[in-house]
Amino acid sequence: MSILKKLFGATSVNFAELVNEGAVIIDVRTPAEYKGGHIKGALNIPLQSLQSNLAKIPKNKTIITCCASGMRSGSAKSLLKATGYNVHNGGAWTTLRSKI
């Protein structure tokens, strides 16, 4: 285990396995960004409207957030985790797509 993982508790997430087990991908980019390209099957719920759309996100599923760079998806992860979701930050949607 690397020193950084020991210090910060970082663990490797197998996103492909999570998706195969039924995880839901939430793309928190704007509708225009999403329309320009996205992961097939991902729900588009922009970060600014995430709080008001929690009813659309199943609590009994693992959630993977993504965006353009990982910043907004990190904020989305924090919000969802605080409301009781099992959530992982998938980072940039293009990187996440290559991992699943």
ZADO-1210 file (C-alpha; in nm, 4 decimals, padded with zeros to 6 digits):
<atoms>
<atom x="00.0000" y="00.0000" z="00.0000" code="MET" pos="1"/>
<atom x="00.1375" y="00.3405" z="-00.0903" code="SER" pos="2"/>
<atom x="00.2172" y="00.6016" z="00.1707" code="ILE" pos="3"/>
<atom x="-00.0532" y="00.8339" z="00.0357" code="LEU" pos="4"/>
<atom x="-00.3166" y="00.5619" z="00.0658" code="LYS" pos="5"/>
<atom x="-00.2062" y="00.4955" z="00.4227" code="LYS" pos="6"/>
<atom x="-00.2123" y="00.8648" z="00.5127" code="LEU" pos="7"/>
<atom x="-00.5377" y="00.9596" z="00.3460" code="PHE" pos="8"/>
<atom x="-00.7267" y="00.6320" z="00.3457" code="GLY" pos="9"/>
<atom x="-00.7636" y="00.6319" z="-00.0325" code="ALA" pos="10"/>
<atom x="-00.8832" y="00.3056" z="-00.1727" code="THR" pos="11"/>
<atom x="-00.9114" y="00.1864" z="-00.5270" code="SER" pos="12"/>
<atom x="-01.2677" y="00.1602" z="-00.6525" code="VAL" pos="13"/>
<atom x="-01.3596" y="-00.0950" z="-00.9172" code="ASN" pos="14"/>
<atom x="-01.6165" y="00.1109" z="-01.1076" code="PHE" pos="15"/>
<atom x="-01.6838" y="-00.1642" z="-01.3615" code="ALA" pos="16"/>
<atom x="-01.7781" y="-00.4006" z="-01.0801" code="GLU" pos="17"/>
<atom x="-02.0028" y="-00.1391" z="-00.9185" code="LEU" pos="18"/>
<atom x="-02.1833" y="-00.0797" z="-01.2498" code="VAL" pos="19"/>
<atom x="-02.2206" y="-00.4538" z="-01.3075" code="ASN" pos="20"/>
<atom x="-02.3786" y="-00.4762" z="-00.9616" code="GLU" pos="21"/>
<atom x="-02.6355" y="-00.2074" z="-01.0509" code="GLY" pos="22"/>
<atom x="-02.4741" y="00.1208" z="-00.9500" code="ALA" pos="23"/>
<atom x="-02.6403" y="00.4339" z="-01.0862" code="VAL" pos="24"/>
<atom x="-02.4226" y="00.6937" z="-01.2602" code="ILE" pos="25"/>
<atom x="-02.5242" y="01.0552" z="-01.2006" code="ILE" pos="26"/>
<atom x="-02.3703" y="01.3063" z="-01.4416" code="ASP" pos="27"/>
<atom x="-02.3863" y="01.6456" z="-01.2705" code="VAL" pos="28"/>
<atom x="-02.2880" y="01.8565" z="-01.5713" code="ARG" pos="29"/>
<atom x="-02.5247" y="02.0977" z="-01.7427" code="THR" pos="30"/>
<atom x="-02.7729" y="01.9587" z="-01.9969" code="PRO" pos="31"/>
<atom x="-02.5692" y="02.1185" z="-02.2789" code="ALA" pos="32"/>
<atom x="-02.2495" y="01.9488" z="-02.1593" code="GLU" pos="33"/>
<atom x="-02.4324" y="01.6174" z="-02.1221" code="TYR" pos="34"/>
<atom x="-02.5786" y="01.6495" z="-02.4718" code="LYS" pos="35"/>
<atom x="-02.2235" y="01.6896" z="-02.6069" code="GLY" pos="36"/>
<atom x="-02.1335" y="01.3409" z="-02.4832" code="GLY" pos="37"/>
<atom x="-02.2038" y="01.1186" z="-02.1843" code="HIS" pos="38"/>
<atom x="-02.1922" y="00.7662" z="-02.0478" code="ILE" pos="39"/>
<atom x="-02.4775" y="00.5579" z="-02.1824" code="LYS" pos="40"/>
<atom x="-02.7431" y="00.5165" z="-01.9155" code="GLY" pos="41"/>
<atom x="-02.6152" y="00.7963" z="-01.6908" code="ALA" pos="42"/>
<atom x="-02.8766" y="01.0229" z="-01.5348" code="LEU" pos="43"/>
<atom x="-02.8190" y="01.3911" z="-01.5989" code="ASN" pos="44"/>
<atom x="-02.8947" y="01.5873" z="-01.2833" code="ILE" pos="45"/>
<atom x="-02.6978" y="01.9144" z="-01.2838" code="PRO" pos="46"/>
<atom x="-02.5190" y="01.9910" z="-00.9572" code="LEU" pos="47"/>
<atom x="-02.7197" y="02.3086" z="-00.8975" code="GLN" pos="48"/>
<atom x="-03.0459" y="02.1098" z="-00.9021" code="SER" pos="49"/>
<atom x="-02.9228" y="01.7956" z="-00.7283" code="LEU" pos="50"/>
<atom x="-03.0695" y="01.8791" z="-00.3862" code="GLN" pos="51"/>
<atom x="-03.4163" y="01.9332" z="-00.5338" code="SER" pos="52"/>
<atom x="-03.3997" y="01.6089" z="-00.7361" code="ASN" pos="53"/>
<atom x="-03.3000" y="01.3619" z="-00.4645" code="LEU" pos="54"/>
<atom x="-03.6304" y="01.1753" z="-00.5127" code="ALA" pos="55"/>
<atom x="-03.5053" y="01.0684" z="-00.8588" code="LYS" pos="56"/>
<atom x="-03.2002" y="00.8958" z="-00.7069" code="ILE" pos="57"/>
<atom x="-03.2565" y="00.5507" z="-00.5553" code="PRO" pos="58"/>
<atom x="-03.1313" y="00.5190" z="-00.1966" code="LYS" pos="59"/>
<atom x="-03.0952" y="00.1415" z="-00.2266" code="ASN" pos="60"/>
<atom x="-02.8342" y="00.1607" z="-00.5056" code="LYS" pos="61"/>
<atom x="-02.4688" y="00.2592" z="-00.5084" code="THR" pos="62"/>
<atom x="-02.4256" y="00.5975" z="-00.6768" code="ILE" pos="63"/>
<atom x="-02.1325" y="00.7062" z="-00.8928" code="ILE" pos="64"/>
<atom x="-02.1052" y="01.0780" z="-00.9671" code="THR" pos="65"/>
<atom x="-01.9216" y="01.2246" z="-01.2663" code="CYS" pos="66"/>
<atom x="-01.8751" y="01.5576" z="-01.4403" code="CYS" pos="67"/>
<atom x="-01.6181" y="01.7231" z="-01.6690" code="ALA" pos="68"/>
<atom x="-01.3162" y="01.7222" z="-01.4359" code="SER" pos="69"/>
<atom x="-01.4154" y="01.5713" z="-01.1026" code="GLY" pos="70"/>
<atom x="-01.4763" y="01.8932" z="-00.9115" code="MET" pos="71"/>
<atom x="-01.8561" y="01.9103" z="-00.9396" code="ARG" pos="72"/>
<atom x="-01.8863" y="01.5343" z="-00.8958" code="SER" pos="73"/>
<atom x="-01.6848" y="01.5677" z="-00.5754" code="GLY" pos="74"/>
<atom x="-01.9324" y="01.8282" z="-00.4482" code="SER" pos="75"/>
<atom x="-02.2205" y="01.6020" z="-00.5530" code="ALA" pos="76"/>
<atom x="-02.0628" y="01.3113" z="-00.3650" code="LYS" pos="77"/>
<atom x="-02.0414" y="01.5192" z="-00.0478" code="SER" pos="78"/>
<atom x="-02.4036" y="01.6295" z="-00.0768" code="LEU" pos="79"/>
<atom x="-02.5303" y="01.2778" z="-00.1449" code="LEU" pos="80"/>
<atom x="-02.3164" y="01.1194" z="00.1273" code="LYS" pos="81"/>
<atom x="-02.4517" y="01.3729" z="00.3788" code="ALA" pos="82"/>
<atom x="-02.8066" y="01.2658" z="00.2895" code="THR" pos="83"/>
<atom x="-02.7372" y="00.8952" z="00.3379" code="GLY" pos="84"/>
<atom x="-02.6347" y="00.7657" z="-00.0038" code="TYR" pos="85"/>
<atom x="-02.3580" y="00.5137" z="-00.0708" code="ASN" pos="86"/>
<atom x="-02.1657" y="00.7201" z="-00.3261" code="VAL" pos="87"/>
<atom x="-01.8330" y="00.7283" z="-00.5100" code="HIS" pos="88"/>
<atom x="-01.6818" y="01.0128" z="-00.7107" code="ASN" pos="89"/>
<atom x="-01.6100" y="00.8793" z="-01.0589" code="GLY" pos="90"/>
<atom x="-01.4389" y="01.2036" z="-01.1609" code="GLY" pos="91"/>
<atom x="-01.4347" y="01.3099" z="-01.5240" code="ALA" pos="92"/>
<atom x="-01.6976" y="01.1275" z="-01.7274" code="TRP" pos="93"/>
<atom x="-01.4485" y="01.0414" z="-02.0024" code="THR" pos="94"/>
<atom x="-01.2124" y="00.8790" z="-01.7515" code="THR" pos="95"/>
<atom x="-01.4980" y="00.6983" z="-01.5802" code="LEU" pos="96"/>
<atom x="-01.6227" y="00.5697" z="-01.9153" code="ARG" pos="97"/>
<atom x="-01.2826" y="00.4090" z="-01.9781" code="SER" pos="98"/>
<atom x="-01.2977" y="00.2358" z="-01.6383" code="LYS" pos="99"/>
<atom x="-01.6341" y="00.0746" z="-01.6938" code="ILE" pos="100"/>
</atoms>
